[in-house]
Structures are given as C-alpha cells and as structure tokens.
C-alpha cells in the first residue's frame, strides 16, 4: 500500500469543501447548469439516464481494505447497495443524489478516495498492472512511477484544460496486463544493455470512434527524464491538439495526422529545452515515494504446501486454483483473482456485502490489500498458499470464485444503455446471456482463453476494438444491433479487431458468439492454439461464412 | 449516439417533455399544470412541432428544478395510455432491463 501524507489529505479535503459549496450553489440556483457542469465533471460526477453517476479513482488499482469498506459504505448509504468496477481502475456508483454528493465525498475523503480527474479534459487516473509489485515477470514495481505521475499531473495548471481527456498507463512486466498501447501515453519498463531500467514511450493509442494502436517514439527513456518527457509530450499535444472538433481532439488524431516521426520531433525539441531543468528527477524524490509503498512482511514459506495438495482432491477447488490463482514473486505466496463475472450477472459489479466481505478477507489473508484490474475483476495480491483452500470457500460463499478468469464468460462490458446516456444499445444483458450460454465450464475451458469486450456505443468504454471477440452496440431504425469484430488484442502484440460482417439484431448476438466459438473449435490447428491465434492464422473469412451462412 | 438534447426537433407523433430532476437526477415529465412529475401518465402529450417547442420553451425557463429538458417520443395505446416511445425512454422510465446486483 502507498501511504498518503498530510499534503494529499489536505488537497482532497479542500476539494471536498470546494465541491460541496459548488453543489449548494447549484441547488440554490446561484450557479446555472452550464456553469456547474464542468465543475461536477472535474469531480467525476456525470448525469446518466436515471440519476447522477459518481466515478471514484483507484490509482494504479491498489485499494486498502479500509478503502473497500468505505466503498461498501457509500454503496449502502448513498446508492443502491452496489458499485461497478470499470475498465480504467475506477469504481462508479450509479444512483447518487446530487444533494447527497458532498456528504458521500466527505466520507470517501476520510479513506483517501476522491473523484478528481476521473472525467473532463484532463489527465485521468494513471493505471497500471493490477499485479504490480507481486508479479514474478516484472522488472520493478511500476506503481512508484504511476504515483510520481499522479502527483505531478494532479491539478497541474497547464494540463487542466486539455483539448480532450488524456489517459496514461504503464507496465513493468514482460506481459502487458495494463493495455499500454491503447493509451494516449503508454509506458513500458525495460532493462537496457547496461542493466539500467527505463521506459519505452508509446503515444497516440486509443479506441473510441477512431481507434489507433500507439506508436513507440522513444525506445528507452532514462528514469530521470520521465517527468520532463511526459511534460514535453503533453505540451506538444496541448499546443497542437484540435479544439474545434471534439471527434478529432484526442492526441491519437494529432499523432496520426502529424505522423509519429514528426510528433516525436516536436516532443524532442520541447524536451531538449526542459530536460535538465527542475523536472529532472532527483533520486531522493523517487526514493521517498518508493519508501511510502509498504510491502508485507512475508513469511518464509515453501511453494506447494501440504494443505494445497490435500485440497486439490476437491475438483471444484482444483478448477478454481488452476484458473484464478497465479504465481507470486515470493515463494509460498499466490495472487488470487476474484471473478466479478458470475453466470448471468453484470460484469464488474460488486454488492456492498461482497465488498465488506472482500475487505475482511483481505485483512485476514492478503495483508489488507486488494487490487482492481482493467478486466473488471479484483485480486488479493499477498495470499499465503496454505490459506488458499479456506479463502476459496469464503470467496465461493459470496459468489466471486467462478473459475472463469480469462475464459469466454470473463466478459468486459460497459454499462451500456441500461445506465449510460451516450449508449445506443445495451451491453449488460448481452454479457449476461453469453455467460449463460457458456455456463458449462468444460465447454468454456475447451474454448480456452478468449476475451469478449462489449461496448454499447462507439465511445468504446468496453474496449470492443481489442476484444478477441469485440461487440459494438449500434442503433438501426430504433432497434439494437451489434457489430462483431474478431482478432483484436490488448497485449504486447496489440491489434484492432476486423469487422466480421453486417451487424446482427439483439436477439441473435449470443447465437453469433456461440457460432464463432464452435467454428473456432473446428478451425484451430490443435487444442492449445488460442482463439486469437487461430483468427490470425486463418483470417475472419471462415468465421464469417459460419456466422452468416444461416442468416 | 447523438443525444436527444442535440437532435433537431421534428415531431411526427405524440411526444412529451422530459428531464432529470436536479436534486437526485430522477426522470421527470412536464405536467399540464407546469410542474414536473415522475408519472408519465400525467405528462402533457402534444403532437406537433410548434406545440412541442412551446412546451420545451416553458420547461427550459426553469433553471433549478430540472436539468437537460428535451422532447421524447411516446406511444398512445387504444385506451389512451401513455407509454415511452423507444427503448431509451423505456429504460429511463422503468430502470435497467437487468436485475440490479443483489436484487436478482
């Protein structure tokens, strides 16, 4: 966990007081909606179809058990007993009342939580690998750098009114679990030939109406230069990014229209003028941030304790262990993923009761720490392997031990037309129906790792472009239709999916997914060939024939 | 999608004026007495563009009670019952089409 100091606490509390005053002035009529809207957006407050929605940042996906309890409290007291974990390591409450927002935010602030910069044209929540600090395949803990960026970019006066929103993600692992190539700035840590670690800088990624995979403009940036180089990128965007057309205002458009090389040249010129100034990182500053990340006092334990071997005789436990438990960098420990994708349930939602129990289990089994991943699942990052059987029973008891992580029913989905004022079509019932179709875990395991991403509109909050199977809701003559893409991926080999064919009506979309899965089982070269690799090998035509032959 | 707030108004059937209540965001409809109601059955229904514009103009003079007023389609049944005119409005009127977590 990162330990916030008085400066952080004061900043959040001052913002709560300020926003409380703004809310009161709006309710009294002193502020018009035109005046108030940008102020509420700066605090993560949207007006959706039925109510206000409050988005809370979970910086780099790290949450303490006390913070989780506070989220449960807010869900219970101010909302309808649940919250929705998003694809950007945030949580959203869907039924907040404006008149109660100041109280809800004051409560959240007591746990160090806030909605600052979770919306509006500013730098959004900096995200990273949900297994940061415990993943065996990482070079170092990327959260130190995420926190550094968070501090630098929070209320940064130069970047509070950007042309459009701005998203930063970073990873330090061999396998990219943070989808860095679909962010405005993606940072990937590498070790160079001299053994030093630094950042590959990727820019101009993003989804939405005009999707792009980011381009590398700096293969290796020394750590001391992180802030100055990011500053140079943002100044370049702030200067040249379009403000006349909202659809062309994201940095990805600028990078595309200028070309990555010319964009990089502009950044380089700016960077040369500031790189040795105050933004050059003092190692003592970095060390101070690193020191405020507290790690558990791990016990000296061996892998595969006897408790585990005995428990594996239980088939249900074994299925969960093989699916949802991952190696930890410390012997005798494990990372446990909690599936928020129950059969027939909305992806990413957790009830207040589940949150409270997860907090309690985190205290008991994970040194009080919880992680939130962009796949809309949670994780307990520090679990002793000997505790896994007991933990599993508790997780199973609250419905977050479905052994479907990374399988076809582990669906990423936006709230869609059931909640969102921008959506054209529903996402949640489509996801729920697909999970019912693949409730047979033998079938789901046979299909293997397969990511379905569903967005209810072209804004792509469900990241459909990078789903192995992407589903985009569209509206045709007042009816919901769904356009399907295949072969997208968000990992190291990030690619945008290819459109399969004409959109299909709501009643047929789950059938189409079943047809695609069946076709894959026939087309794959061998049982171990991943769906996305089969699509890459054979293209979308054989899937297209299967799906549209009968339609 | 293009928000109903941004769409050019062209009335081809029965419509009402709807908005979200400022204090809690609840979906409300313009009633005959100039107040706002959560009950679609008592909303004022008009069928022409001038009438809809007049209703909307009156509604948008209110700066505190509601937010984002716009004209929304409705259907009238043979018994003159007023129903939301499309899926978006059905969801606004009745809530999400899926069970809320913990309440399914």
Contacts between the chains, C-beta under 8 A, distances in Angstrom:
chain1	res1	chain2	res2	distance
A	26	B	22	7.4
A	27	B	22	6.8
A	27	B	23	6.5
A	27	B	64	7.5
A	28	B	64	7.7
A	29	B	63	6.0
A	29	B	64	4.2
A	32	B	63	5.8
A	33	B	63	7.1
A	33	B	67	5.4
A	33	B	68	7.6
A	47	B	20	5.8
A	47	B	25	5.8
A	47	B	67	6.1
A	47	B	68	6.7
A	48	B	25	7.4
A	49	B	27	7.5
A	49	B	88	7.4
A	49	B	91	6.1
A	49	B	92	5.1
A	50	B	25	6.6
A	50	B	26	7.3
A	50	B	27	6.1
A	50	B	91	8.0
A	50	B	92	6.5
A	50	B	95	6.3
A	50	B	96	7.9
A	51	B	20	7.8
A	51	B	24	6.5
A	51	B	25	3.8
A	51	B	26	6.9
A	52	B	24	7.6
A	52	B	25	4.5
A	80	B	100	6.0
A	80	B	103	8.0
A	81	B	100	7.9
A	81	B	101	7.5
A	81	B	102	5.5
A	81	B	103	7.8
A	82	B	100	6.6
A	82	B	101	4.1
A	82	B	102	6.0
A	96	B	25	7.9
A	97	B	23	6.4
A	97	B	24	4.0
A	97	B	25	7.0
A	98	B	22	6.5
A	98	B	23	5.7
A	98	B	24	6.5
A	98	B	25	6.7
A	99	B	23	4.7
A	99	B	24	6.8
A	344	B	104	7.6
A	345	B	101	6.8
A	345	B	104	7.5
A	346	B	98	6.2
A	346	B	101	6.4
A	349	B	101	4.4
A	350	B	101	7.2
A	351	B	101	5.0
A	351	B	102	4.0
A	352	B	102	7.8
A	353	B	102	6.9
A	417	B	87	6.8
A	417	B	88	6.4
A	417	B	91	6.1
A	418	B	91	6.2
A	418	B	96	3.8
A	418	B	97	5.8
A	418	B	98	6.0
A	419	B	96	6.5
A	421	B	3	6.7
A	422	B	1	6.4
A	422	B	3	7.4
A	423	B	1	7.0
A	424	B	1	4.6
A	426	B	97	6.4
A	428	B	96	7.4
A	428	B	98	5.0
A	429	B	97	5.9
A	429	B	98	5.4
A	432	B	98	6.4
A	457	B	1	5.9
A	475	B	1	6.4
A	478	B	86	5.5
A	478	B	87	7.4
A	480	B	87	6.8
